[in-house]
Amino acid sequence: MTLTLDIEELRGICNYAHWIPIIRGLHREFFETTYPGWEWNDIIPVLLNRRIVVPNSEDPTLMKLCQGLSISCEITSITLVKSGGRIKVSVADPHPSV
């Protein structure tokens, strides 16, 4: 199962990185309707663990997403591939070689 997210979609997912939507289960409804087969924990924690998304940064080379999360200004999209309980992440190359 493959999911490609642009920055605006990722920003929308980060909107759920707060205790209110998590406790109220709002993230479940959002994922069931918007990204069937995927869960919040398949995306944000994975990106945090791989340091693709970082919390509470003031680094000027990063752009703000939402809820204190940031990502490199160089990244245009992220692709996640879920297979057998594992998630592989690849980042779009904003400067492909000629």
Secondary structure, 3 states (H helix, E strand, C coil): CEEEEEHHHHHHHHCCCCHHHHHCCHHHHHHHHHCCCCCHHHHHHHHHHCCCEEECCCCCCEEECCCCEEEECCCCEEEEEEECCEEEEEECCCCCCC
